[in-house]
Amino acid sequence: MHGAAHGRVNLALISRIVAVATIGGFMFGYDSGAINGTQEGLRHTFGLNEAQLGLTVSALLPGCALGAFLAGRFADIWGRRSVMIVAAILFIISAAASGGAFSATVLGIARFFAGMAVGAASVLSPAYISEVTPAHIRGRLSSIQQVMIISGLTGAFLANYYLADIAGSSLGTAWAGQPAWRWMFWVQALPALLFLVALFGIPESPRFLIAKGRLQQARLVLDRLIGPQAAAAKMDEIGASLSHDHQPSLADIRKPGGGWRKIVWVGIGLAVFQQLVGINVVFYYGAVLWQAVGFTESDALKINTLSGAVSILACLISILLIDRIGRRPLLLIGSAGMTVTLGTLAWCFSNATIIDGVLRLPEGLGLVALLAANIYVIFFNLSWGPVMWVMLGEMFPNQMRGSALAVAGAAQWLANFLVSSSFPWLAKNIGLPVTYGAYTAFALLSLLFVLMTVRETKGLELEAMQG
């Protein structure tokens, strides 16, 4: 996949692989967003209080952390594609079980398993794409994952809106005498089924096959991807980057003197900072935020959809830029932009008042907060949103990619859980100005982190990645 091989690259096959792998990203977004419209149904059907509802809703996230960790490890044992097939089956089973749940406990367990599938898809889709695409277009193709995540989130919002609309509300009866909120879960099985079927039409990662000594299969895949001439050289290159004395394992992320390699810590830092800037607060609690600015609930839901559209646009700009200007400049631009916009939000909320138990912003400031939040979303999706996943998929040497992804992916989801679950408590007990002030501080720290530790990976072959 060197420059000389550009002409022979099989773009039709690569496009098909990317299209299939990123359905995993769509499922990741859809499963994360689907819960939004079901909360009234869950509260009513199972008699849940706020704390119980919070636990049921967030059961997805610990599952994501475990799924990301196990997927990274099992991908080194069974293969990237094989583990994505298991994830697709888990998506289907968990969608059926969530919709049919007869108690909050069953639903919580089903959501946990859905989380395992989401976690697996989140780390394996970008890693798999980076392992089968040429260096000069790898960033662009891996960035499509983030577009699909947001498309999944937006798709879930739209499907829930439609189901609630035809049933009159999430508690109203939709089809087969079942309430709309149950269908909000069942509908998830459709894209999951498409994902499962499509996975059988794409090859296994050639880098995994070489690591397993399945050289003939690897050669066939590489022949199809880049042509016979370039395939022979690429086989030697990949082989040289792998240890001949042992198969990839968790031991590969350790330094000879003990402790983890620096590159693993950089990966964990990227994964965690992506969450500590508070993006999921805007996604998970978006409607609440807009009501605080003074919009009605139905307006707030429409604005959520607008945020999704703005996010997709920002990701498309990122796709255009990532292989031109590189990963590091985009991260730095994003960190700077998020620091300014989050700081503005913190300042706006410091001027808010509570009227009849509802947070209200002065008229002019409401508009400033709305603009700042949407510009913040643009900066995030132009930079840390897609670039973090691209870098995790490509920055680690071949020998340790699965293991390093397992650790960084689990860290990403644990940070997501920490931010999402702490926000309601922080907002209520410490206040929005201090909470958003903390996210501002993390955005500034993320800028320093990139300046001091992150190396550019644009245009580098995966075999050239240093541990």
C-alpha positions as CSV (number, residue, x, y, z in Angstrom):
1,M,0.0,0.0,0.0
2,H,3.0,2.2,-0.8
3,G,2.8,4.9,-3.3
4,A,3.7,2.6,-6.1
5,A,0.7,0.4,-5.3
6,H,-1.8,3.2,-5.4
7,G,-2.8,2.4,-9.0
8,R,-3.6,-1.2,-8.3
9,V,-5.7,-0.6,-5.2
10,N,-9.0,-2.4,-5.5
11,L,-11.2,0.5,-4.4
12,A,-14.5,-1.3,-5.1
13,L,-13.6,-4.1,-2.5
14,I,-12.1,-1.6,0.0
15,S,-15.3,0.5,-0.3
16,R,-17.4,-2.6,0.4
17,I,-15.3,-3.5,3.4
18,V,-15.6,0.0,4.8
19,A,-19.4,0.1,4.2
20,V,-19.9,-3.2,6.1
21,A,-17.5,-2.4,8.9
22,T,-19.0,0.9,9.6
23,I,-22.5,-0.6,10.0
24,G,-20.9,-1.5,13.4
25,G,-20.5,2.2,14.0
26,F,-24.1,2.8,13.0
27,M,-25.2,0.1,15.6
28,F,-23.0,1.7,18.2
29,G,-24.8,5.1,17.7
30,Y,-28.3,3.5,17.3
31,D,-28.0,1.4,20.5
32,S,-26.7,4.4,22.5
33,G,-29.5,6.7,21.2
34,A,-32.5,4.3,21.2
35,I,-32.9,4.4,25.0
36,N,-33.8,8.1,24.8
37,G,-37.4,7.7,23.7
38,T,-38.1,4.7,26.0
39,Q,-37.6,6.2,29.4
40,E,-41.2,7.2,30.0
41,G,-42.3,3.7,29.1
42,L,-39.7,2.1,31.4
43,R,-40.7,4.4,34.3
44,H,-44.4,3.6,33.8
45,T,-44.2,-0.1,33.0
46,F,-41.7,-1.1,35.7
47,G,-42.5,1.6,38.3
48,L,-38.9,2.9,38.4
49,N,-37.7,5.9,40.4
50,E,-35.0,8.2,39.0
51,A,-32.1,6.2,40.5
52,Q,-33.4,2.8,39.2
53,L,-34.1,4.4,35.7
54,G,-30.5,5.8,35.7
55,L,-29.0,2.3,36.5
56,T,-31.2,0.6,33.8
57,V,-30.3,3.2,31.2
58,S,-26.6,3.2,32.0
59,A,-26.3,-0.6,32.2
60,L,-25.1,-0.3,28.5
61,L,-21.8,1.4,29.4
62,P,-20.1,-1.1,31.7
63,G,-21.1,-3.7,29.1
64,C,-19.4,-1.5,26.5
65,A,-16.2,-1.4,28.5
66,L,-16.1,-5.2,28.9
67,G,-17.0,-5.7,25.3
68,A,-14.3,-3.4,24.1
69,F,-11.7,-5.1,26.3
70,L,-12.7,-8.7,25.3
71,A,-13.1,-7.8,21.6
72,G,-9.6,-6.5,21.4
73,R,-8.2,-9.7,23.0
74,F,-10.5,-12.2,21.1
75,A,-9.7,-10.4,17.8
76,D,-6.1,-11.6,18.2
77,I,-7.4,-15.2,18.8
78,W,-10.3,-15.6,16.4
79,G,-9.9,-12.7,14.0
80,R,-11.4,-9.3,13.5
81,R,-14.3,-10.3,11.3
82,S,-15.2,-13.3,13.5
83,V,-15.6,-11.2,16.6
84,M,-17.7,-8.6,14.6
85,I,-20.0,-11.5,13.6
86,V,-20.4,-12.4,17.3
87,A,-21.1,-8.7,18.1
88,A,-23.8,-8.6,15.4
89,I,-25.5,-11.7,16.9
90,L,-25.4,-10.1,20.3
91,F,-27.0,-7.0,18.9
92,I,-29.9,-9.0,17.6
93,I,-30.4,-11.1,20.8
94,S,-30.2,-8.0,23.0
95,A,-32.7,-6.0,20.9
96,A,-35.2,-8.9,21.1
97,A,-34.7,-9.3,24.9
98,S,-34.8,-5.5,25.6
99,G,-38.1,-5.1,23.8
100,G,-39.6,-8.2,25.3
101,A,-38.3,-7.6,28.9
102,F,-40.8,-8.4,31.6
103,S,-38.8,-6.7,34.4
104,A,-36.3,-3.9,34.8
105,T,-33.7,-6.6,35.8
106,V,-34.1,-8.5,32.5
107,L,-33.9,-5.2,30.6
108,G,-30.7,-4.1,32.5
109,I,-29.1,-7.5,31.6
110,A,-30.2,-7.2,28.0
111,R,-28.8,-3.6,27.9
112,F,-25.5,-4.9,29.4
113,F,-25.2,-7.5,26.6
114,A,-26.1,-4.8,24.0
115,G,-23.3,-2.8,25.5
116,M,-20.8,-5.7,25.0
117,A,-21.8,-5.6,21.3
118,V,-21.4,-1.8,21.1
119,G,-18.0,-1.9,22.8
120,A,-16.8,-4.6,20.4
121,A,-18.0,-2.7,17.3
122,S,-16.5,0.6,18.6
123,V,-12.9,-0.8,18.7
124,L,-13.0,-3.4,15.9
125,S,-14.6,-1.4,13.1
126,P,-11.8,1.3,13.0
127,A,-9.1,-1.3,13.6
128,Y,-10.3,-3.6,10.9
129,I,-10.7,-0.7,8.4
130,S,-7.1,0.6,9.2
131,E,-5.8,-3.0,8.6
132,V,-7.3,-3.4,5.1
133,T,-6.9,0.2,3.7
134,P,-3.9,1.9,2.0
135,A,-2.0,4.5,4.2
136,H,-2.8,7.4,1.9
137,I,-6.6,7.1,2.4
138,R,-6.7,5.3,5.7
139,G,-7.7,8.4,7.8
140,R,-10.6,9.3,5.5
141,L,-12.0,5.8,5.4
142,S,-11.6,5.3,9.2
143,S,-13.3,8.7,9.8
144,I,-16.5,7.3,8.2
145,Q,-17.0,5.4,11.4
146,Q,-17.8,8.6,13.3
147,V,-20.3,9.7,10.6
148,M,-22.0,6.3,11.0
149,I,-22.1,6.6,14.8
150,I,-23.9,10.0,14.6
151,S,-26.1,8.6,11.8
152,G,-27.1,5.8,14.1
153,L,-27.8,8.2,17.0
154,T,-29.9,10.4,14.6
155,G,-31.6,7.3,13.2
156,A,-32.6,6.2,16.7
157,F,-34.0,9.7,17.5
158,L,-36.0,9.7,14.2
159,A,-37.3,6.1,14.6
160,N,-38.4,6.8,18.2
161,Y,-40.1,10.1,17.1
162,Y,-42.0,8.2,14.4
163,L,-43.0,5.3,16.7
164,A,-44.2,7.7,19.4
165,D,-46.0,9.7,16.8
166,I,-48.0,6.7,15.3
167,A,-48.8,5.4,18.8
168,G,-49.7,8.8,20.2
169,S,-46.9,8.5,22.8
170,S,-44.1,6.0,23.8
171,L,-46.8,4.3,26.0
172,G,-49.4,4.1,23.2
173,T,-50.0,0.9,21.3
174,A,-48.1,0.5,18.0
175,W,-48.2,-2.8,16.2
176,A,-49.3,-6.3,17.4
177,G,-50.9,-4.7,20.4
178,Q,-47.5,-3.8,21.9
179,P,-46.5,-0.4,23.2
180,A,-44.3,1.9,21.1
181,W,-41.4,1.8,23.6
182,R,-41.0,-1.9,23.1
183,W,-40.8,-1.5,19.3
184,M,-38.1,1.2,19.9
185,F,-35.9,-1.7,21.1
186,W,-37.1,-4.3,18.6
187,V,-36.5,-2.1,15.5
188,Q,-32.7,-2.2,16.4
189,A,-32.7,-5.8,15.2
190,L,-33.1,-4.7,11.6
191,P,-29.7,-2.9,11.1
192,A,-28.1,-5.6,13.2
193,L,-29.4,-8.3,10.9
194,L,-28.1,-6.4,7.9
195,F,-24.7,-6.1,9.7
196,L,-24.6,-9.9,10.3
197,V,-25.4,-10.9,6.7
198,A,-23.0,-8.3,5.2
199,L,-20.1,-9.5,7.3
200,F,-20.1,-12.8,5.5
201,G,-19.3,-10.9,2.3
202,I,-16.0,-9.4,3.4
203,P,-12.5,-11.0,4.0
204,E,-10.6,-11.4,7.3
205,S,-7.8,-8.9,8.0
206,P,-4.6,-9.9,6.2
207,R,-2.5,-8.7,9.2
208,F,-4.4,-11.1,11.5
209,L,-4.0,-14.0,9.0
210,I,-0.3,-13.4,8.8
211,A,0.0,-13.2,12.6
212,K,-1.7,-16.6,12.7
213,G,0.6,-18.1,10.1
214,R,-2.3,-18.5,7.6
215,L,-0.1,-17.1,4.8
216,Q,-2.0,-18.5,1.8
217,Q,-5.3,-17.0,2.9
218,A,-3.5,-13.7,3.7
219,R,-1.9,-13.7,0.2
220,L,-5.3,-14.2,-1.4
221,V,-6.8,-11.3,0.5
222,L,-3.9,-9.0,-0.3
223,D,-3.9,-10.0,-4.0
224,R,-7.6,-8.9,-4.1
225,L,-6.9,-5.6,-2.2
226,I,-3.7,-4.3,-3.8
227,G,-2.7,-6.7,-6.7
228,P,-0.3,-9.6,-6.8
229,Q,2.9,-7.6,-7.2
230,A,2.4,-5.3,-4.2
231,A,1.0,-8.2,-2.1
232,A,4.3,-10.1,-2.0
233,A,6.2,-7.0,-0.7
234,K,3.4,-6.3,1.8
235,M,3.4,-9.9,3.1
236,D,7.2,-9.6,3.9
237,E,6.7,-6.2,5.5
238,I,3.8,-7.4,7.8
239,G,5.7,-10.5,8.7
240,A,8.8,-8.5,9.7
241,S,6.7,-6.4,12.0
242,L,5.5,-9.4,14.0
243,S,7.3,-11.4,16.7
244,H,8.3,-14.8,15.4
245,D,8.6,-16.3,18.9
246,H,5.0,-15.8,20.1
247,Q,1.5,-14.9,19.0
248,P,0.1,-11.5,19.8
249,S,-0.9,-11.4,23.5
250,L,-1.4,-8.9,26.4
251,A,2.2,-9.3,27.3
252,D,3.1,-7.3,24.2
253,I,1.9,-4.0,25.7
254,R,4.5,-4.3,28.6
255,K,7.9,-2.7,28.6
256,P,10.9,-5.0,29.1
257,G,11.5,-3.4,32.5
258,G,7.8,-3.7,33.6
259,G,4.8,-1.4,33.3
260,W,3.0,-0.5,30.0
261,R,4.7,0.9,27.0
262,K,4.4,4.7,26.5
263,I,2.3,4.3,23.3
264,V,-0.4,2.4,25.3
265,W,-0.6,5.3,27.8
266,V,-0.9,7.8,24.9
267,G,-3.8,5.6,23.5
268,I,-5.5,5.6,26.9
269,G,-5.0,9.4,27.2
270,L,-6.7,9.9,23.8
271,A,-9.5,7.6,24.7
272,V,-10.2,9.2,28.1
273,F,-9.8,12.9,27.1
274,Q,-12.4,12.3,24.3
275,Q,-14.9,11.7,27.1
276,L,-13.7,14.1,29.7
277,V,-14.5,17.1,27.5
278,G,-18.2,16.2,28.2
279,I,-19.5,15.4,24.7
280,N,-22.0,12.8,25.9
281,V,-23.6,15.3,28.3
282,V,-24.7,17.2,25.2
283,F,-25.8,13.9,23.5
284,Y,-27.5,12.1,26.4
285,Y,-28.9,15.2,28.1
286,G,-29.4,17.4,25.1
287,A,-33.2,17.8,25.5
288,V,-32.9,18.8,29.1
289,L,-30.3,21.5,28.2
290,W,-32.5,23.1,25.6
291,Q,-35.5,23.2,27.9
292,A,-33.2,25.1,30.4
293,V,-32.6,27.7,27.6
294,G,-36.4,28.0,27.3
295,F,-37.5,25.7,24.5
296,T,-40.5,23.4,24.8
297,E,-39.9,19.6,25.0
298,S,-40.9,19.0,21.3
299,D,-38.7,21.9,20.2
300,A,-35.9,20.4,22.3
301,L,-36.3,17.0,20.5
302,K,-36.1,18.8,17.1
303,I,-32.9,20.6,18.2
304,N,-31.4,17.3,19.2
305,T,-31.9,16.2,15.5
306,L,-30.4,19.5,14.4
307,S,-27.3,18.8,16.5
308,G,-27.0,15.4,14.8
309,A,-27.1,17.0,11.3
310,V,-24.5,19.6,12.4
311,S,-22.3,16.8,13.7
312,I,-22.4,14.9,10.5
313,L,-21.4,18.0,8.5
314,A,-18.4,18.5,10.9
315,C,-17.4,14.9,10.4
316,L,-17.5,15.3,6.6
317,I,-15.1,18.3,6.9
318,S,-12.8,16.1,9.0
319,I,-12.9,13.4,6.4
320,L,-11.7,16.0,3.8
321,L,-8.9,17.2,6.0
322,I,-7.5,14.2,8.0
323,D,-5.3,12.8,5.3
324,R,-4.2,16.3,4.1
325,I,-3.3,18.2,7.2
326,G,-3.0,15.2,9.5
327,R,-4.4,13.9,12.8
328,R,-2.4,16.1,15.2
329,P,-3.4,19.5,13.8
330,L,-7.1,18.5,13.9
331,L,-6.9,17.4,17.5
332,L,-5.2,20.7,18.4
333,I,-7.8,22.8,16.6
334,G,-10.6,20.8,18.3
335,S,-9.1,21.2,21.8
336,A,-8.7,25.0,21.3
337,G,-12.2,25.4,20.0
338,M,-13.8,23.2,22.7
339,T,-11.9,25.2,25.4
340,V,-13.4,28.5,24.2
341,T,-17.0,27.2,23.6
342,L,-17.2,25.2,26.9
343,G,-15.8,28.2,28.8
344,T,-18.6,30.3,27.2
345,L,-21.2,27.8,28.3
346,A,-19.8,27.8,31.8
347,W,-20.1,31.6,31.9
348,C,-23.7,31.5,30.5
349,F,-24.8,29.1,33.2
350,S,-23.2,31.2,35.9
351,N,-25.8,33.8,35.0
352,A,-28.8,31.4,35.1
353,T,-31.6,31.5,37.6
354,I,-33.9,28.8,38.9
355,I,-37.6,29.6,38.4
356,D,-40.2,27.1,39.7
357,G,-37.5,24.5,40.0
358,V,-36.5,24.9,36.3
359,L,-33.2,26.4,35.2
360,R,-33.7,29.5,33.1
361,L,-31.1,31.7,31.2
362,P,-31.6,35.4,30.5
363,E,-33.0,36.0,27.0
364,G,-29.9,37.1,25.2
365,L,-27.7,34.5,27.0
366,G,-30.0,31.7,26.0
367,L,-29.1,32.2,22.4
368,V,-25.4,32.6,23.2
369,A,-25.5,29.2,25.1
370,L,-27.3,27.5,22.2
371,L,-24.8,28.8,19.7
372,A,-21.8,27.9,21.9
373,A,-23.2,24.4,22.4
374,N,-23.6,23.8,18.7
375,I,-20.2,25.3,17.8
376,Y,-18.7,23.0,20.5
377,V,-20.4,20.0,18.9
378,I,-18.9,21.1,15.5
379,F,-15.3,21.4,17.0
380,F,-15.7,18.0,18.7
381,N,-16.9,16.2,15.5
382,L,-14.3,17.9,13.4
383,S,-11.5,16.6,15.6
384,W,-11.7,14.3,18.7
385,G,-14.9,12.6,17.6
386,P,-13.5,10.9,14.5
387,V,-9.7,11.3,15.0
388,M,-9.5,9.5,18.3
389,W,-11.0,6.3,16.8
390,V,-8.8,6.7,13.7
391,M,-5.7,6.9,15.8
392,L,-6.6,4.0,18.1
393,G,-7.1,1.9,15.0
394,E,-3.7,2.7,13.5
395,M,-1.2,4.0,16.1
396,F,-0.2,0.7,17.7
397,P,2.4,-1.7,16.1
398,N,0.9,-4.8,14.5
399,Q,2.1,-7.1,17.3
400,M,0.2,-5.3,20.1
401,R,-2.8,-3.7,18.2
402,G,-5.4,-6.0,19.6
403,S,-4.2,-5.9,23.2
404,A,-3.6,-2.1,23.2
405,L,-7.0,-1.5,21.7
406,A,-8.5,-3.8,24.4
407,V,-7.1,-1.5,27.1
408,A,-7.7,1.8,25.5
409,G,-11.2,0.9,24.3
410,A,-12.2,-0.2,27.9
411,A,-10.7,3.0,29.3
412,Q,-12.8,5.0,26.8
413,W,-16.1,3.4,27.9
414,L,-15.3,3.6,31.6
415,A,-14.6,7.4,31.1
416,N,-17.9,7.6,29.2
417,F,-19.7,5.9,32.1
418,L,-18.1,8.2,34.7
419,V,-19.0,11.4,32.8
420,S,-22.6,10.3,31.9
421,S,-23.5,9.0,35.3
422,S,-21.8,11.9,37.3
423,F,-23.4,14.7,35.3
424,P,-26.9,14.8,36.9
425,W,-25.4,14.7,40.4
426,L,-22.8,17.3,39.6
427,A,-25.4,19.6,37.9
428,K,-27.7,19.4,40.9
429,N,-25.2,19.5,43.8
430,I,-22.3,21.6,42.4
431,G,-24.0,23.5,39.7
432,L,-23.7,23.8,35.9
433,P,-21.1,26.6,35.9
434,V,-18.6,24.5,37.9
435,T,-19.4,21.3,36.0
436,Y,-18.9,23.0,32.6
437,G,-15.9,24.7,34.0
438,A,-14.4,21.3,34.7
439,Y,-15.1,20.2,31.1
440,T,-13.4,23.4,30.0
441,A,-10.3,22.6,32.0
442,F,-10.1,19.0,30.5
443,A,-10.4,20.5,27.0
444,L,-7.4,22.8,27.8
445,L,-5.5,19.8,29.3
446,S,-6.3,17.8,26.1
447,L,-4.5,20.5,24.1
448,L,-1.4,20.2,26.3
449,F,-1.6,16.4,26.1
450,V,-1.6,16.4,22.3
451,L,1.3,18.9,22.1
452,M,3.4,16.9,24.5
453,T,2.7,13.2,23.7
454,V,0.9,12.6,20.4
455,R,2.9,11.7,17.3
456,E,1.5,12.2,13.8
457,T,0.5,9.0,11.9
458,K,-0.7,10.5,8.6
459,G,0.6,8.5,5.6
460,L,2.6,6.0,7.7
461,E,2.3,2.3,7.0
462,L,1.0,0.3,9.9
463,E,4.2,-1.6,9.8
464,A,6.1,1.7,10.5
465,M,4.2,2.3,13.8
466,Q,6.6,2.4,16.8
467,G,5.8,1.1,20.2
